[in-house]
Amino acid sequence: MGCPFEQLFDKEMDMTILRKVALAAALTLAGHVAHAGVVIDDFSVNQGTLATGVLLDNVTDANGVFSRVSGPAASILGGQRDIFVIKNGSVASDNTGAGIQASANGGVLSYSTAAGTHGQAYVRWDGSVLGDIGATASTKAGFEAQLDYTGLGGQNLAATANAFKIDVLESDLGFDFTIEVYTSATQWTKLILQSSAVNGGVPDQGAISFADFVGPNAVLPSGAIRISAGGGADLSNVGALQTVINFSGSTTKIDLELDLIKTVPEPASLALVGAALFGLGCARRRRSVQS
């Protein structure tokens, strides 16, 4: 089968078209590089208590365990990451002595809920300027009240991508989680999503479209549930990001590992790169035949 660009060439025009296709490929590649996306967190900055290396809450009361670490903006969006874990069931219903724990270590975020235990973990990026602190107790309401809705200073994530990607390395069971994007205290979106079990170290690389964050409350075709205010978050003006793992507070035992949260370019840009390079290859082959 001939190249679909073949009819464009004749003896007078082939070199001109070759140059044009080469230029198109170069521009398309340059555009793709410019749209490489943003790392939200690669978890290369460790986080946990000095004693155990993890944040652990195994006491059924009103408090959870909270810490904040700082790191380079290339690794943590806004230079700050907060983690809060809480065992939030009742004494009657929860597994006594069992707990909820989370940590970041060696490029992996780990989360675990013991069987029969209600619990959640929050991971937050809001560029907080409150300074680094060690592990400390906090109520869930107290932690939520600390969110700085505009702390990231209006990050334009839409300039370089159109979706989030979360790599799940391992998850013994499916789990629910949220991705929350805040433009301000009155303009935000929370997406409630469900991840299936992931085994064998093969990352789940599904993309979560920015378009899903815009609009009123709805159940989306993907099955995600959108809860929003002010028309939904503006991904070109992001003041804070947060994810809540085990959003429903299920008592199902969960062990999971994440190794990267980032934004990704629209798939169409990859197709354009391929098309441009394919056209360049056709031009070269045609020129070779005519020589």
Secondary structure, DSSP 4 states (H G I P E B T S, - for coil): ---TTGGG--TTTHHHHHHHHHHHHHHHHHHHHHT---EEE---S-BS-TTTSSEEE-S-SSEEEEEEEE--TTTBGGGEEEEEEE--S-TTTS-TT--EEEEEETTEEEEEE-TT---EEEEEE----S--EEEEEEEHHHHHHT--TTTT--B-GGGT-SEEEEEEEEESS-EEEEEEEESSSSSEEEEEEEE--B-TT--B--EEEGGGGBSSSEE-TTS-EEEEETTB--TTSB-EEEEEETTT---S-EEEEEEEEEEE--HHHHHHHHHHHHHHHHHHHHHHHH-
